[in-house]
């Protein structure tokens, strides 16, 4: 299986432009299921190593009613920096950094062991957390276009959208 995985991925290919499909477009979505959400599963690990990006779904997020149940910290794109404007890339990086900072300190925050003012980044993450969480959730019947999502991300971060 491990030897076949790269050839299967390459088979979907990123060939020359054809008609209205430019080279570099998304050519396939692969689903890798792991037992018990094991991110260290050998097949999942191999897939992550050769794919341009991955979206990790979280059972705990789904169980808490958070939809779509995408684990932002575990998901990654290796091509994002090449396909989005610098300002948007900076916003995504800041968003992920704030979410990560909050998650790493969640227990301290929950029991009141964190004292405001000790770390400006944690303070900012705590202040923005409700909006960060809200930004990540979407009703099944809600449709958001790309420009609206980009502007909303900037708003959640307390900034303005730059192209």
Buried (B, 14 or more C-beta within 10 A) or exposed (E): EEEEBEEEBEEEEEEEEEEEEEEEEEBEEEEBEBEEBEEEBEEBBBBBEEBEEBBBBBEEBEEEEBEEBBBBEBBBBEEBEEEBEEBBBBBBEBBBEBBBBBBEBEEEBEEEEBEEEEBEEBBBBBEBBEBBEEBBBEEEEEEEEEEEEBEBBBBBBEEEBEE
